[in-house]
Amino acid sequence: MVVSFEPFLRHLPAWLMVLFRLTGIFMFAPMFGSVLIPGRVKILLAVGLSLCIYPMLLMPGTQAAANMAPLIEQGL
């Protein structure tokens, strides 16, 4: 059985945009940017939240879905 990663790879650039935005928030926001929170925790929170937020951006009828569709279909 051959596994194809093509459907996942098409979504990777758009998901990375969400991840990078959240990573910036977790690194520089006053509450999350504190040195009291370990770096691994910040990274795990950013990855987890990006996995939760990304599907909401693709909901039909939203402005984000209209903006993300060309990025997913054509790439960067």
Biotite code that builds the C-alpha atoms (Angstrom):
import biotite.structure as struc

atoms = struc.array([
    struc.Atom([0.000, 0.000, 0.000], chain_id="A", res_id=1, res_name="MET", atom_name="CA", element="C"),
    struc.Atom([1.466, 3.314, -1.097], chain_id="A", res_id=2, res_name="VAL", atom_name="CA", element="C"),
    struc.Atom([0.769, 6.357, 1.043], chain_id="A", res_id=3, res_name="VAL", atom_name="CA", element="C"),
    struc.Atom([0.563, 9.695, -0.745], chain_id="A", res_id=4, res_name="SER", atom_name="CA", element="C"),
    struc.Atom([1.392, 12.877, 1.122], chain_id="A", res_id=5, res_name="PHE", atom_name="CA", element="C"),
    struc.Atom([0.270, 15.113, -1.766], chain_id="A", res_id=6, res_name="GLU", atom_name="CA", element="C"),
    struc.Atom([-2.934, 16.362, -0.035], chain_id="A", res_id=7, res_name="PRO", atom_name="CA", element="C"),
    struc.Atom([-0.980, 17.298, 3.092], chain_id="A", res_id=8, res_name="PHE", atom_name="CA", element="C"),
    struc.Atom([1.829, 18.980, 1.188], chain_id="A", res_id=9, res_name="LEU", atom_name="CA", element="C"),
    struc.Atom([-0.622, 21.284, -0.577], chain_id="A", res_id=10, res_name="ARG", atom_name="CA", element="C"),
    struc.Atom([-1.746, 22.639, 2.810], chain_id="A", res_id=11, res_name="HIS", atom_name="CA", element="C"),
    struc.Atom([1.752, 22.958, 4.282], chain_id="A", res_id=12, res_name="LEU", atom_name="CA", element="C"),
    struc.Atom([2.573, 26.547, 3.142], chain_id="A", res_id=13, res_name="PRO", atom_name="CA", element="C"),
    struc.Atom([-0.762, 27.912, 4.395], chain_id="A", res_id=14, res_name="ALA", atom_name="CA", element="C"),
    struc.Atom([-0.466, 26.046, 7.705], chain_id="A", res_id=15, res_name="TRP", atom_name="CA", element="C"),
    struc.Atom([3.097, 27.314, 8.157], chain_id="A", res_id=16, res_name="LEU", atom_name="CA", element="C"),
    struc.Atom([1.840, 30.880, 7.772], chain_id="A", res_id=17, res_name="MET", atom_name="CA", element="C"),
    struc.Atom([-0.568, 30.295, 10.665], chain_id="A", res_id=18, res_name="VAL", atom_name="CA", element="C"),
    struc.Atom([2.162, 28.598, 12.710], chain_id="A", res_id=19, res_name="LEU", atom_name="CA", element="C"),
    struc.Atom([4.657, 31.433, 12.184], chain_id="A", res_id=20, res_name="PHE", atom_name="CA", element="C"),
    struc.Atom([2.089, 34.047, 13.178], chain_id="A", res_id=21, res_name="ARG", atom_name="CA", element="C"),
    struc.Atom([1.286, 32.190, 16.386], chain_id="A", res_id=22, res_name="LEU", atom_name="CA", element="C"),
    struc.Atom([4.961, 31.552, 17.126], chain_id="A", res_id=23, res_name="THR", atom_name="CA", element="C"),
    struc.Atom([5.610, 35.282, 16.943], chain_id="A", res_id=24, res_name="GLY", atom_name="CA", element="C"),
    struc.Atom([2.815, 35.894, 19.416], chain_id="A", res_id=25, res_name="ILE", atom_name="CA", element="C"),
    struc.Atom([4.134, 33.265, 21.809], chain_id="A", res_id=26, res_name="PHE", atom_name="CA", element="C"),
    struc.Atom([7.691, 34.580, 21.641], chain_id="A", res_id=27, res_name="MET", atom_name="CA", element="C"),
    struc.Atom([7.034, 38.313, 22.002], chain_id="A", res_id=28, res_name="PHE", atom_name="CA", element="C"),
    struc.Atom([3.708, 38.713, 23.838], chain_id="A", res_id=29, res_name="ALA", atom_name="CA", element="C"),
    struc.Atom([4.238, 39.901, 27.426], chain_id="A", res_id=30, res_name="PRO", atom_name="CA", element="C"),
    struc.Atom([2.498, 36.977, 29.099], chain_id="A", res_id=31, res_name="MET", atom_name="CA", element="C"),
    struc.Atom([3.775, 34.179, 26.823], chain_id="A", res_id=32, res_name="PHE", atom_name="CA", element="C"),
    struc.Atom([7.164, 35.761, 26.119], chain_id="A", res_id=33, res_name="GLY", atom_name="CA", element="C"),
    struc.Atom([8.232, 35.413, 29.726], chain_id="A", res_id=34, res_name="SER", atom_name="CA", element="C"),
    struc.Atom([11.347, 33.382, 30.488], chain_id="A", res_id=35, res_name="VAL", atom_name="CA", element="C"),
    struc.Atom([9.308, 31.516, 33.103], chain_id="A", res_id=36, res_name="LEU", atom_name="CA", element="C"),
    struc.Atom([7.581, 29.548, 30.335], chain_id="A", res_id=37, res_name="ILE", atom_name="CA", element="C"),
    struc.Atom([10.025, 27.061, 28.748], chain_id="A", res_id=38, res_name="PRO", atom_name="CA", element="C"),
    struc.Atom([10.665, 27.273, 25.008], chain_id="A", res_id=39, res_name="GLY", atom_name="CA", element="C"),
    struc.Atom([9.368, 23.751, 24.385], chain_id="A", res_id=40, res_name="ARG", atom_name="CA", element="C"),
    struc.Atom([6.048, 24.641, 25.976], chain_id="A", res_id=41, res_name="VAL", atom_name="CA", element="C"),
    struc.Atom([5.739, 27.739, 23.789], chain_id="A", res_id=42, res_name="LYS", atom_name="CA", element="C"),
    struc.Atom([6.491, 25.712, 20.671], chain_id="A", res_id=43, res_name="ILE", atom_name="CA", element="C"),
    struc.Atom([4.022, 22.970, 21.585], chain_id="A", res_id=44, res_name="LEU", atom_name="CA", element="C"),
    struc.Atom([1.309, 25.540, 22.302], chain_id="A", res_id=45, res_name="LEU", atom_name="CA", element="C"),
    struc.Atom([1.933, 27.295, 18.983], chain_id="A", res_id=46, res_name="ALA", atom_name="CA", element="C"),
    struc.Atom([1.866, 24.019, 17.003], chain_id="A", res_id=47, res_name="VAL", atom_name="CA", element="C"),
    struc.Atom([-1.219, 22.778, 18.835], chain_id="A", res_id=48, res_name="GLY", atom_name="CA", element="C"),
    struc.Atom([-3.123, 26.018, 18.357], chain_id="A", res_id=49, res_name="LEU", atom_name="CA", element="C"),
    struc.Atom([-2.144, 26.252, 14.710], chain_id="A", res_id=50, res_name="SER", atom_name="CA", element="C"),
    struc.Atom([-3.482, 22.728, 14.146], chain_id="A", res_id=51, res_name="LEU", atom_name="CA", element="C"),
    struc.Atom([-6.764, 23.846, 15.747], chain_id="A", res_id=52, res_name="CYS", atom_name="CA", element="C"),
    struc.Atom([-7.042, 27.234, 14.022], chain_id="A", res_id=53, res_name="ILE", atom_name="CA", element="C"),
    struc.Atom([-6.064, 26.235, 10.474], chain_id="A", res_id=54, res_name="TYR", atom_name="CA", element="C"),
    struc.Atom([-9.220, 24.175, 9.719], chain_id="A", res_id=55, res_name="PRO", atom_name="CA", element="C"),
    struc.Atom([-11.386, 27.099, 10.862], chain_id="A", res_id=56, res_name="MET", atom_name="CA", element="C"),
    struc.Atom([-9.767, 29.300, 8.219], chain_id="A", res_id=57, res_name="LEU", atom_name="CA", element="C"),
    struc.Atom([-10.945, 26.933, 5.496], chain_id="A", res_id=58, res_name="LEU", atom_name="CA", element="C"),
    struc.Atom([-14.644, 27.053, 6.397], chain_id="A", res_id=59, res_name="MET", atom_name="CA", element="C"),
    struc.Atom([-16.693, 27.944, 3.303], chain_id="A", res_id=60, res_name="PRO", atom_name="CA", element="C"),
    struc.Atom([-18.133, 31.421, 3.198], chain_id="A", res_id=61, res_name="GLY", atom_name="CA", element="C"),
    struc.Atom([-15.410, 33.123, 5.220], chain_id="A", res_id=62, res_name="THR", atom_name="CA", element="C"),
    struc.Atom([-13.037, 35.766, 3.925], chain_id="A", res_id=63, res_name="GLN", atom_name="CA", element="C"),
    struc.Atom([-10.067, 33.695, 5.066], chain_id="A", res_id=64, res_name="ALA", atom_name="CA", element="C"),
    struc.Atom([-11.211, 30.728, 2.956], chain_id="A", res_id=65, res_name="ALA", atom_name="CA", element="C"),
    struc.Atom([-11.314, 32.937, -0.137], chain_id="A", res_id=66, res_name="ALA", atom_name="CA", element="C"),
    struc.Atom([-7.785, 34.163, 0.581], chain_id="A", res_id=67, res_name="ASN", atom_name="CA", element="C"),
    struc.Atom([-6.348, 30.733, 1.423], chain_id="A", res_id=68, res_name="MET", atom_name="CA", element="C"),
    struc.Atom([-7.788, 28.847, -1.568], chain_id="A", res_id=69, res_name="ALA", atom_name="CA", element="C"),
    struc.Atom([-5.310, 30.218, -4.163], chain_id="A", res_id=70, res_name="PRO", atom_name="CA", element="C"),
    struc.Atom([-2.413, 29.562, -1.811], chain_id="A", res_id=71, res_name="LEU", atom_name="CA", element="C"),
    struc.Atom([-3.451, 25.947, -1.336], chain_id="A", res_id=72, res_name="ILE", atom_name="CA", element="C"),
    struc.Atom([-4.227, 25.278, -5.011], chain_id="A", res_id=73, res_name="GLU", atom_name="CA", element="C"),
    struc.Atom([-1.287, 27.068, -6.621], chain_id="A", res_id=74, res_name="GLN", atom_name="CA", element="C"),
    struc.Atom([1.307, 27.137, -3.835], chain_id="A", res_id=75, res_name="GLY", atom_name="CA", element="C"),
    struc.Atom([3.566, 30.060, -3.034], chain_id="A", res_id=76, res_name="LEU", atom_name="CA", element="C"),
])
